[in-house]
Amino acid sequence: MSDDKSKTGSPDRDRINLSEDYEVQYWTKELGVSEQELRDVVNAVGDTSRAVRERLGK
């Protein structure tokens, strides 16, 4: 999935793109998890930040 930086807004902010290093760094810090834990959760529940937060209890 490509990350078109010219198209921003809620749909882009609501998704976690594991292909972009800066997004992985942001979400691991934001959620207080390791990169592997983030990847595992995204693989389990999908890439929406809401689903990931729910799974992590955040």
All heavy atoms as TSV, in Angstrom:
chain	resi	resn	atom	element	x	y	z
A	1	MET	N	N	0.846	-1.175	0.000
A	1	MET	CA	C	0.000	0.000	0.000
A	1	MET	C	C	0.887	1.231	0.000
A	1	MET	O	O	1.742	1.404	0.850
A	1	MET	CB	C	-0.874	-0.032	1.246
A	1	MET	CG	C	-1.767	1.131	1.382
A	1	MET	SD	S	-2.937	0.792	2.714
A	1	MET	CE	C	-2.915	2.356	3.516
A	2	SER	N	N	0.720	2.081	-0.987
A	2	SER	CA	C	1.538	3.283	-1.045
A	2	SER	C	C	0.940	4.361	-0.159
A	2	SER	O	O	-0.251	4.383	0.103
A	2	SER	CB	C	1.648	3.787	-2.477
A	2	SER	OG	O	0.388	4.227	-2.931
A	3	ASP	N	N	1.796	5.244	0.289
A	3	ASP	CA	C	1.361	6.332	1.150
A	3	ASP	C	C	1.499	7.620	0.360
A	3	ASP	O	O	2.585	8.158	0.246
A	3	ASP	CB	C	2.210	6.361	2.422
A	3	ASP	CG	C	1.669	7.293	3.477
A	3	ASP	OD1	O	0.507	7.700	3.344
A	3	ASP	OD2	O	2.402	7.599	4.409
A	4	ASP	N	N	0.411	8.102	-0.235
A	4	ASP	CA	C	0.424	9.321	-1.031
A	4	ASP	C	C	0.390	10.508	-0.086
A	4	ASP	O	O	-0.648	10.838	0.480
A	4	ASP	CB	C	-0.772	9.338	-1.975
A	4	ASP	CG	C	-0.728	10.507	-2.943
A	4	ASP	OD1	O	0.084	11.436	-2.738
A	4	ASP	OD2	O	-1.513	10.484	-3.903
A	5	LYS	N	N	1.537	11.134	0.090
A	5	LYS	CA	C	1.652	12.235	1.042
A	5	LYS	C	C	0.891	13.481	0.620
A	5	LYS	O	O	0.687	14.382	1.411
A	5	LYS	CB	C	3.114	12.536	1.310
A	5	LYS	CG	C	3.785	11.388	2.046
A	5	LYS	CD	C	5.272	11.603	2.176
A	5	LYS	CE	C	5.943	10.452	2.858
A	5	LYS	NZ	N	5.763	9.158	2.260
A	6	SER	N	N	0.441	13.538	-0.644
A	6	SER	CA	C	-0.357	14.684	-1.077
A	6	SER	C	C	-1.817	14.529	-0.661
A	6	SER	O	O	-2.574	15.474	-0.698
A	6	SER	CB	C	-0.271	14.859	-2.594
A	6	SER	OG	O	-0.928	13.788	-3.264
A	7	LYS	N	N	-2.210	13.330	-0.262
A	7	LYS	CA	C	-3.586	13.075	0.173
A	7	LYS	C	C	-3.566	12.825	1.666
A	7	LYS	O	O	-3.300	11.723	2.127
A	7	LYS	CB	C	-4.164	11.869	-0.559
A	7	LYS	CG	C	-4.301	12.091	-2.039
A	7	LYS	CD	C	-4.879	10.887	-2.728
A	7	LYS	CE	C	-4.995	11.158	-4.219
A	7	LYS	NZ	N	-5.503	9.984	-4.926
A	8	THR	N	N	-3.845	13.864	2.419
A	8	THR	CA	C	-3.851	13.742	3.869
A	8	THR	C	C	-5.269	13.931	4.378
A	8	THR	O	O	-6.159	14.299	3.630
A	8	THR	CB	C	-2.923	14.783	4.518
A	8	THR	OG1	O	-3.378	16.080	4.146
A	8	THR	CG2	C	-1.482	14.580	4.090
A	9	GLY	N	N	-5.454	13.712	5.625
A	9	GLY	CA	C	-6.767	13.869	6.205
A	9	GLY	C	C	-7.105	12.670	7.055
A	9	GLY	O	O	-6.273	11.812	7.309
A	10	SER	N	N	-8.325	12.589	7.465
A	10	SER	CA	C	-8.742	11.550	8.387
A	10	SER	C	C	-8.473	10.131	7.899
A	10	SER	O	O	-7.952	9.334	8.651
A	10	SER	CB	C	-10.219	11.724	8.727
A	10	SER	OG	O	-10.601	10.787	9.700
A	11	PRO	N	N	-8.790	9.768	6.663
A	11	PRO	CA	C	-8.527	8.387	6.254
A	11	PRO	C	C	-7.053	8.012	6.385
A	11	PRO	O	O	-6.726	6.900	6.766
A	11	PRO	CB	C	-8.972	8.354	4.795
A	11	PRO	CG	C	-9.985	9.423	4.694
A	11	PRO	CD	C	-9.514	10.503	5.645
A	12	ASP	N	N	-6.152	8.944	6.092
A	12	ASP	CA	C	-4.720	8.666	6.205
A	12	ASP	C	C	-4.290	8.623	7.670
A	12	ASP	O	O	-3.496	7.781	8.054
A	12	ASP	CB	C	-3.916	9.723	5.446
A	12	ASP	CG	C	-2.458	9.329	5.291
A	12	ASP	OD1	O	-2.201	8.171	4.902
A	12	ASP	OD2	O	-1.596	10.155	5.583
A	13	ARG	N	N	-4.806	9.511	8.481
A	13	ARG	CA	C	-4.427	9.555	9.903
A	13	ARG	C	C	-4.970	8.369	10.678
A	13	ARG	O	O	-4.442	8.015	11.723
A	13	ARG	CB	C	-4.934	10.848	10.545
A	13	ARG	CG	C	-4.078	12.043	10.264
A	13	ARG	CD	C	-4.466	13.188	11.180
A	13	ARG	NE	N	-5.862	13.558	11.015
A	13	ARG	CZ	C	-6.299	14.525	10.223
A	13	ARG	NH1	N	-5.447	15.214	9.519
A	13	ARG	NH2	N	-7.575	14.806	10.146
A	14	ASP	N	N	-6.028	7.767	10.193
A	14	ASP	CA	C	-6.671	6.662	10.902
A	14	ASP	C	C	-6.030	5.310	10.622
A	14	ASP	O	O	-6.446	4.312	11.178
A	14	ASP	CB	C	-8.153	6.596	10.545
A	14	ASP	CG	C	-8.919	7.795	11.055
A	14	ASP	OD1	O	-8.416	8.486	11.955
A	14	ASP	OD2	O	-10.026	8.043	10.548
A	15	ARG	N	N	-5.039	5.277	9.756
A	15	ARG	CA	C	-4.408	4.025	9.365
A	15	ARG	C	C	-2.938	4.023	9.763
A	15	ARG	O	O	-2.276	5.049	9.770
A	15	ARG	CB	C	-4.523	3.816	7.866
A	15	ARG	CG	C	-5.949	3.818	7.407
A	15	ARG	CD	C	-6.213	2.707	6.449
A	15	ARG	NE	N	-7.602	2.661	6.059
A	15	ARG	CZ	C	-8.454	1.767	6.530
A	15	ARG	NH1	N	-8.065	0.876	7.386
A	15	ARG	NH2	N	-9.699	1.774	6.128
A	16	ILE	N	N	-2.431	2.851	10.086
A	16	ILE	CA	C	-1.029	2.685	10.459
A	16	ILE	C	C	-0.326	2.000	9.295
A	16	ILE	O	O	-0.643	0.861	8.952
A	16	ILE	CB	C	-0.901	1.839	11.745
A	16	ILE	CG1	C	-1.607	2.549	12.895
A	16	ILE	CG2	C	0.560	1.583	12.057
A	16	ILE	CD1	C	-1.716	1.714	14.157
A	17	ASN	N	N	0.609	2.713	8.675
A	17	ASN	CA	C	1.335	2.190	7.529
A	17	ASN	C	C	2.675	1.654	8.013
A	17	ASN	O	O	3.592	2.420	8.296
A	17	ASN	CB	C	1.525	3.288	6.486
A	17	ASN	CG	C	2.192	2.778	5.240
A	17	ASN	OD1	O	2.707	1.669	5.190
A	17	ASN	ND2	N	2.186	3.593	4.200
A	18	LEU	N	N	2.811	0.345	8.073
A	18	LEU	CA	C	4.038	-0.271	8.564
A	18	LEU	C	C	5.179	-0.205	7.549
A	18	LEU	O	O	6.303	-0.556	7.877
A	18	LEU	CB	C	3.764	-1.728	8.951
A	18	LEU	CG	C	2.787	-1.924	10.100
A	18	LEU	CD1	C	2.536	-3.403	10.331
A	18	LEU	CD2	C	3.290	-1.265	11.370
A	19	SER	N	N	4.897	0.266	6.342
A	19	SER	CA	C	5.934	0.390	5.312
A	19	SER	C	C	6.739	1.676	5.453
A	19	SER	O	O	7.772	1.823	4.809
A	19	SER	CB	C	5.301	0.358	3.917
A	19	SER	OG	O	4.632	-0.869	3.726
A	20	GLU	N	N	6.251	2.600	6.245
A	20	GLU	CA	C	6.930	3.883	6.432
A	20	GLU	C	C	7.591	3.926	7.807
A	20	GLU	O	O	6.901	3.837	8.834
A	20	GLU	CB	C	5.936	5.046	6.315
A	20	GLU	CG	C	5.301	5.178	4.948
A	20	GLU	CD	C	6.255	5.689	3.895
A	20	GLU	OE1	O	7.340	6.199	4.238
A	20	GLU	OE2	O	5.895	5.588	2.706
A	21	ASP	N	N	8.919	4.043	7.829
A	21	ASP	CA	C	9.667	4.047	9.090
A	21	ASP	C	C	9.174	5.121	10.056
A	21	ASP	O	O	9.056	4.873	11.254
A	21	ASP	CB	C	11.162	4.237	8.848
A	21	ASP	CG	C	11.802	3.018	8.204
A	21	ASP	OD1	O	11.237	1.906	8.340
A	21	ASP	OD2	O	12.855	3.177	7.571
A	22	TYR	N	N	8.890	6.322	9.538
A	22	TYR	CA	C	8.462	7.409	10.419
A	22	TYR	C	C	7.117	7.104	11.072
A	22	TYR	O	O	6.872	7.497	12.207
A	22	TYR	CB	C	8.439	8.762	9.692
A	22	TYR	CG	C	7.339	8.900	8.656
A	22	TYR	CD1	C	6.103	9.436	8.998
A	22	TYR	CD2	C	7.537	8.508	7.339
A	22	TYR	CE1	C	5.099	9.569	8.058
A	22	TYR	CE2	C	6.541	8.637	6.389
A	22	TYR	CZ	C	5.325	9.172	6.757
A	22	TYR	OH	O	4.327	9.303	5.826
A	23	GLU	N	N	6.247	6.384	10.366
A	23	GLU	CA	C	4.964	6.018	10.966
A	23	GLU	C	C	5.145	4.948	12.035
A	23	GLU	O	O	4.511	4.998	13.087
A	23	GLU	CB	C	3.979	5.537	9.902
A	23	GLU	CG	C	3.426	6.670	9.083
A	23	GLU	CD	C	2.087	6.349	8.463
A	23	GLU	OE1	O	1.298	5.606	9.078
A	23	GLU	OE2	O	1.829	6.873	7.372
A	24	VAL	N	N	6.009	3.984	11.772
A	24	VAL	CA	C	6.290	2.942	12.767
A	24	VAL	C	C	6.860	3.593	14.022
A	24	VAL	O	O	6.440	3.283	15.145
A	24	VAL	CB	C	7.248	1.878	12.204
A	24	VAL	CG1	C	7.687	0.907	13.290
A	24	VAL	CG2	C	6.596	1.124	11.047
A	25	GLN	N	N	7.801	4.514	13.856
A	25	GLN	CA	C	8.386	5.212	15.010
A	25	GLN	C	C	7.328	6.002	15.767
A	25	GLN	O	O	7.286	5.984	16.994
A	25	GLN	CB	C	9.504	6.142	14.562
A	25	GLN	CG	C	10.729	5.408	14.087
A	25	GLN	CD	C	11.784	6.345	13.522
A	25	GLN	OE1	O	11.564	7.551	13.376
A	25	GLN	NE2	N	12.927	5.793	13.188
A	26	TYR	N	N	6.475	6.710	15.043
A	26	TYR	CA	C	5.418	7.498	15.688
A	26	TYR	C	C	4.484	6.598	16.493
A	26	TYR	O	O	4.200	6.866	17.663
A	26	TYR	CB	C	4.613	8.280	14.641
A	26	TYR	CG	C	3.374	8.909	15.243
A	26	TYR	CD1	C	3.468	10.100	15.967
A	26	TYR	CD2	C	2.125	8.300	15.141
A	26	TYR	CE1	C	2.342	10.670	16.555
A	26	TYR	CE2	C	1.000	8.858	15.724
A	26	TYR	CZ	C	1.114	10.038	16.423
A	26	TYR	OH	O	0.008	10.589	17.009
A	27	TRP	N	N	3.976	5.523	15.867
A	27	TRP	CA	C	2.980	4.686	16.527
A	27	TRP	C	C	3.566	3.886	17.677
A	27	TRP	O	O	2.878	3.667	18.675
A	27	TRP	CB	C	2.275	3.784	15.511
A	27	TRP	CG	C	1.313	4.560	14.670
A	27	TRP	CD1	C	1.440	4.886	13.357
A	27	TRP	CD2	C	0.092	5.158	15.105
A	27	TRP	NE1	N	0.366	5.641	12.947
A	27	TRP	CE2	C	-0.474	5.819	14.007
A	27	TRP	CE3	C	-0.580	5.187	16.317
A	27	TRP	CZ2	C	-1.682	6.498	14.086
A	27	TRP	CZ3	C	-1.784	5.868	16.399
A	27	TRP	CH2	C	-2.325	6.515	15.290
A	28	THR	N	N	4.819	3.441	17.587
A	28	THR	CA	C	5.403	2.722	18.722
A	28	THR	C	C	5.532	3.652	19.922
A	28	THR	O	O	5.248	3.251	21.049
A	28	THR	CB	C	6.769	2.098	18.376
A	28	THR	OG1	O	7.647	3.099	17.880
A	28	THR	CG2	C	6.626	0.984	17.359
A	29	LYS	N	N	5.919	4.894	19.671
A	29	LYS	CA	C	6.038	5.866	20.765
A	29	LYS	C	C	4.651	6.246	21.298
A	29	LYS	O	O	4.428	6.281	22.510
A	29	LYS	CB	C	6.777	7.111	20.286
A	29	LYS	CG	C	7.024	8.115	21.371
A	29	LYS	CD	C	7.833	9.291	20.869
A	29	LYS	CE	C	8.063	10.296	21.981
A	29	LYS	NZ	N	8.816	11.456	21.515
A	30	GLU	N	N	3.723	6.506	20.402
A	30	GLU	CA	C	2.363	6.914	20.775
A	30	GLU	C	C	1.653	5.835	21.605
A	30	GLU	O	O	0.954	6.143	22.568
A	30	GLU	CB	C	1.544	7.194	19.502
A	30	GLU	CG	C	0.101	7.528	19.726
A	30	GLU	CD	C	-0.144	8.911	20.301
A	30	GLU	OE1	O	0.762	9.757	20.301
A	30	GLU	OE2	O	-1.273	9.143	20.774
A	31	LEU	N	N	1.864	4.574	21.236
A	31	LEU	CA	C	1.164	3.478	21.899
A	31	LEU	C	C	1.992	2.802	22.989
A	31	LEU	O	O	1.475	1.968	23.733
A	31	LEU	CB	C	0.730	2.439	20.861
A	31	LEU	CG	C	-0.238	2.954	19.788
A	31	LEU	CD1	C	-0.417	1.912	18.699
A	31	LEU	CD2	C	-1.573	3.339	20.403
A	32	GLY	N	N	3.267	3.141	23.082
A	32	GLY	CA	C	4.123	2.564	24.110
A	32	GLY	C	C	4.379	1.078	23.916
A	32	GLY	O	O	4.362	0.310	24.880
A	33	VAL	N	N	4.599	0.671	22.661
A	33	VAL	CA	C	4.842	-0.735	22.344
A	33	VAL	C	C	6.109	-0.851	21.500
A	33	VAL	O	O	6.586	0.125	20.931
A	33	VAL	CB	C	3.653	-1.364	21.574
A	33	VAL	CG1	C	2.399	-1.379	22.429
A	33	VAL	CG2	C	3.393	-0.635	20.267
A	34	SER	N	N	6.614	-2.069	21.397
A	34	SER	CA	C	7.770	-2.319	20.533
A	34	SER	C	C	7.301	-2.401	19.078
A	34	SER	O	O	6.103	-2.556	18.800
A	34	SER	CB	C	8.452	-3.633	20.915
A	34	SER	OG	O	7.615	-4.723	20.585
A	35	GLU	N	N	8.250	-2.320	18.166
A	35	GLU	CA	C	7.904	-2.429	16.750
A	35	GLU	C	C	7.276	-3.789	16.455
A	35	GLU	O	O	6.279	-3.879	15.737
A	35	GLU	CB	C	9.142	-2.227	15.881
A	35	GLU	CG	C	8.841	-2.329	14.403
A	35	GLU	CD	C	10.034	-2.079	13.511
A	35	GLU	OE1	O	11.026	-1.483	13.969
A	35	GLU	OE2	O	9.967	-2.493	12.335
A	36	GLN	N	N	7.827	-4.844	17.008
A	36	GLN	CA	C	7.291	-6.179	16.755
A	36	GLN	C	C	5.876	-6.324	17.311
A	36	GLN	O	O	5.006	-6.905	16.673
A	36	GLN	CB	C	8.194	-7.260	17.348
A	36	GLN	CG	C	7.775	-8.659	16.943
A	36	GLN	CD	C	7.767	-8.850	15.438
A	36	GLN	OE1	O	8.762	-8.582	14.772
A	36	GLN	NE2	N	6.645	-9.283	14.886
A	37	GLU	N	N	5.646	-5.768	18.489
A	37	GLU	CA	C	4.300	-5.819	19.079
A	37	GLU	C	C	3.304	-5.068	18.195
A	37	GLU	O	O	2.195	-5.545	17.955
A	37	GLU	CB	C	4.332	-5.212	20.480
A	37	GLU	CG	C	3.127	-5.502	21.310
A	37	GLU	CD	C	3.258	-5.025	22.751
A	37	GLU	OE1	O	4.269	-4.391	23.112
A	37	GLU	OE2	O	2.323	-5.288	23.518
A	38	LEU	N	N	3.711	-3.902	17.687
A	38	LEU	CA	C	2.852	-3.129	16.790
A	38	LEU	C	C	2.543	-3.933	15.537
A	38	LEU	O	O	1.386	-4.031	15.126
A	38	LEU	CB	C	3.525	-1.805	16.420
A	38	LEU	CG	C	2.766	-0.923	15.434
A	38	LEU	CD1	C	1.451	-0.437	16.041
A	38	LEU	CD2	C	3.625	0.251	14.999
A	39	ARG	N	N	3.561	-4.529	14.939
A	39	ARG	CA	C	3.362	-5.332	13.723
A	39	ARG	C	C	2.427	-6.512	13.984
A	39	ARG	O	O	1.555	-6.811	13.166
A	39	ARG	CB	C	4.697	-5.813	13.171
A	39	ARG	CG	C	5.525	-4.695	12.568
A	39	ARG	CD	C	6.846	-5.187	11.987
A	39	ARG	NE	N	7.626	-4.075	11.482
A	39	ARG	CZ	C	7.419	-3.486	10.299
A	39	ARG	NH1	N	6.465	-3.925	9.509
A	39	ARG	NH2	N	8.162	-2.471	9.928
A	40	ASP	N	N	2.607	-7.178	15.105
A	40	ASP	CA	C	1.757	-8.321	15.455
A	40	ASP	C	C	0.299	-7.907	15.597
A	40	ASP	O	O	-0.608	-8.590	15.099
A	40	ASP	CB	C	2.236	-8.984	16.742
A	40	ASP	CG	C	3.570	-9.699	16.579
A	40	ASP	OD1	O	4.010	-9.952	15.428
A	40	ASP	OD2	O	4.185	-10.008	17.620
A	41	VAL	N	N	0.067	-6.784	16.272
A	41	VAL	CA	C	-1.305	-6.321	16.488
A	41	VAL	C	C	-1.936	-5.886	15.165
A	41	VAL	O	O	-3.082	-6.222	14.874
A	41	VAL	CB	C	-1.360	-5.181	17.539
A	41	VAL	CG1	C	-2.747	-4.580	17.627
A	41	VAL	CG2	C	-0.923	-5.700	18.895
A	42	VAL	N	N	-1.192	-5.149	14.339
A	42	VAL	CA	C	-1.724	-4.724	13.039
A	42	VAL	C	C	-2.059	-5.942	12.179
A	42	VAL	O	O	-3.107	-5.981	11.527
A	42	VAL	CB	C	-0.737	-3.774	12.319
A	42	VAL	CG1	C	-1.148	-3.551	10.862
A	42	VAL	CG2	C	-0.657	-2.441	13.049
A	43	ASN	N	N	-1.196	-6.948	12.205
A	43	ASN	CA	C	-1.476	-8.170	11.438
A	43	ASN	C	C	-2.711	-8.890	11.961
A	43	ASN	O	O	-3.443	-9.516	11.194
A	43	ASN	CB	C	-0.266	-9.105	11.454
A	43	ASN	CG	C	0.857	-8.609	10.574
A	43	ASN	OD1	O	0.637	-7.906	9.600
A	43	ASN	ND2	N	2.074	-8.974	10.929
A	44	ALA	N	N	-2.966	-8.794	13.249
A	44	ALA	CA	C	-4.100	-9.487	13.857
A	44	ALA	C	C	-5.434	-8.768	13.638
A	44	ALA	O	O	-6.453	-9.419	13.386
A	44	ALA	CB	C	-3.866	-9.681	15.351
A	45	VAL	N	N	-5.434	-7.421	13.748
A	45	VAL	CA	C	-6.712	-6.693	13.731
A	45	VAL	C	C	-6.874	-5.724	12.569
A	45	VAL	O	O	-7.935	-5.138	12.410
A	45	VAL	CB	C	-6.939	-5.926	15.065
A	45	VAL	CG1	C	-6.967	-6.875	16.230
A	45	VAL	CG2	C	-5.915	-4.824	15.260
A	46	GLY	N	N	-5.835	-5.524	11.788
A	46	GLY	CA	C	-5.907	-4.576	10.683
A	46	GLY	C	C	-5.151	-3.307	10.997
A	46	GLY	O	O	-4.606	-3.141	12.086
A	47	ASP	N	N	-5.131	-2.394	10.035
A	47	ASP	CA	C	-4.277	-1.214	10.153
A	47	ASP	C	C	-4.966	0.045	10.663
A	47	ASP	O	O	-4.377	1.122	10.660
A	47	ASP	CB	C	-3.588	-0.922	8.822
A	47	ASP	CG	C	-4.559	-0.520	7.723
A	47	ASP	OD1	O	-5.779	-0.583	7.934
A	47	ASP	OD2	O	-4.080	-0.149	6.632
A	48	THR	N	N	-6.203	-0.063	11.125
A	48	THR	CA	C	-6.839	1.141	11.659
A	48	THR	C	C	-6.348	1.393	13.082
A	48	THR	O	O	-6.213	0.465	13.878
A	48	THR	CB	C	-8.380	1.041	11.668
A	48	THR	OG1	O	-8.785	-0.008	12.521
A	48	THR	CG2	C	-8.929	0.847	10.272
A	49	SER	N	N	-6.071	2.650	13.363
A	49	SER	CA	C	-5.556	2.989	14.688
A	49	SER	C	C	-6.582	2.653	15.773
A	49	SER	O	O	-6.213	2.249	16.875
A	49	SER	CB	C	-5.160	4.462	14.755
A	49	SER	OG	O	-6.261	5.299	14.483
A	50	ARG	N	N	-7.838	2.766	15.458
A	50	ARG	CA	C	-8.894	2.453	16.440
A	50	ARG	C	C	-8.837	0.976	16.850
A	50	ARG	O	O	-8.877	0.646	18.031
A	50	ARG	CB	C	-10.260	2.791	15.856
A	50	ARG	CG	C	-11.386	2.503	16.807
A	50	ARG	CD	C	-12.708	2.870	16.200
A	50	ARG	NE	N	-13.796	2.484	17.098
A	50	ARG	CZ	C	-15.058	2.615	16.815
A	50	ARG	NH1	N	-15.428	3.114	15.658
A	50	ARG	NH2	N	-15.972	2.251	17.673
A	51	ALA	N	N	-8.747	0.086	15.867
A	51	ALA	CA	C	-8.701	-1.353	16.155
A	51	ALA	C	C	-7.441	-1.713	16.936
A	51	ALA	O	O	-7.489	-2.521	17.868
A	51	ALA	CB	C	-8.769	-2.152	14.857
A	52	VAL	N	N	-6.334	-1.100	16.570
A	52	VAL	CA	C	-5.074	-1.370	17.261
A	52	VAL	C	C	-5.152	-0.887	18.708
A	52	VAL	O	O	-4.774	-1.606	19.636
A	52	VAL	CB	C	-3.888	-0.731	16.514
A	52	VAL	CG1	C	-2.603	-0.811	17.328
A	52	VAL	CG2	C	-3.694	-1.402	15.151
A	53	ARG	N	N	-5.673	0.308	18.910
A	53	ARG	CA	C	-5.818	0.841	20.271
A	53	ARG	C	C	-6.739	-0.054	21.119
A	53	ARG	O	O	-6.465	-0.305	22.285
A	53	ARG	CB	C	-6.362	2.264	20.243
A	53	ARG	CG	C	-5.360	3.299	19.800
A	53	ARG	CD	C	-6.014	4.681	19.751
A	53	ARG	NE	N	-5.185	5.666	19.123
A	53	ARG	CZ	C	-4.251	6.369	19.725
A	53	ARG	NH1	N	-4.003	6.171	20.998
A	53	ARG	NH2	N	-3.536	7.256	19.062
A	54	GLU	N	N	-7.833	-0.499	20.514
A	54	GLU	CA	C	-8.759	-1.373	21.241
A	54	GLU	C	C	-8.081	-2.671	21.662
A	54	GLU	O	O	-8.232	-3.126	22.786
A	54	GLU	CB	C	-9.996	-1.659	20.396
A	54	GLU	CG	C	-10.941	-0.488	20.312
A	54	GLU	CD	C	-12.132	-0.736	19.403
A	54	GLU	OE1	O	-12.274	-1.868	18.867
A	54	GLU	OE2	O	-12.914	0.202	19.194
A	55	ARG	N	N	-7.326	-3.284	20.752
A	55	ARG	CA	C	-6.646	-4.537	21.066
A	55	ARG	C	C	-5.627	-4.345	22.177
A	55	ARG	O	O	-5.451	-5.196	23.039
A	55	ARG	CB	C	-5.975	-5.082	19.802
A	55	ARG	CG	C	-5.074	-6.295	20.023
A	55	ARG	CD	C	-5.793	-7.525	20.576
A	55	ARG	NE	N	-6.662	-8.170	19.640
A	55	ARG	CZ	C	-6.339	-9.189	18.854
A	55	ARG	NH1	N	-5.119	-9.670	18.892
A	55	ARG	NH2	N	-7.222	-9.705	18.040
A	56	LEU	N	N	-4.958	-3.194	22.172
A	56	LEU	CA	C	-3.947	-2.912	23.176
A	56	LEU	C	C	-4.544	-2.384	24.483
A	56	LEU	O	O	-3.835	-2.217	25.468
A	56	LEU	CB	C	-2.928	-1.896	22.646
A	56	LEU	CG	C	-2.033	-2.372	21.517
A	56	LEU	CD1	C	-1.248	-1.197	20.932
A	56	LEU	CD2	C	-1.108	-3.474	21.978
A	57	GLY	N	N	-5.848	-2.107	24.472
A	57	GLY	CA	C	-6.495	-1.577	25.673
A	57	GLY	C	C	-6.151	-0.128	25.920
A	57	GLY	O	O	-6.109	0.328	27.065
A	58	LYS	N	N	-5.920	0.634	24.878
A	58	LYS	CA	C	-5.535	2.043	25.000
A	58	LYS	C	C	-6.684	2.947	24.663
A	58	LYS	O	O	-7.426	2.773	23.793
A	58	LYS	CB	C	-4.361	2.362	24.067
A	58	LYS	CG	C	-3.190	1.443	24.212
A	58	LYS	CD	C	-2.149	2.026	25.048
A	58	LYS	CE	C	-1.012	1.022	25.213
A	58	LYS	NZ	N	-0.085	1.327	26.173
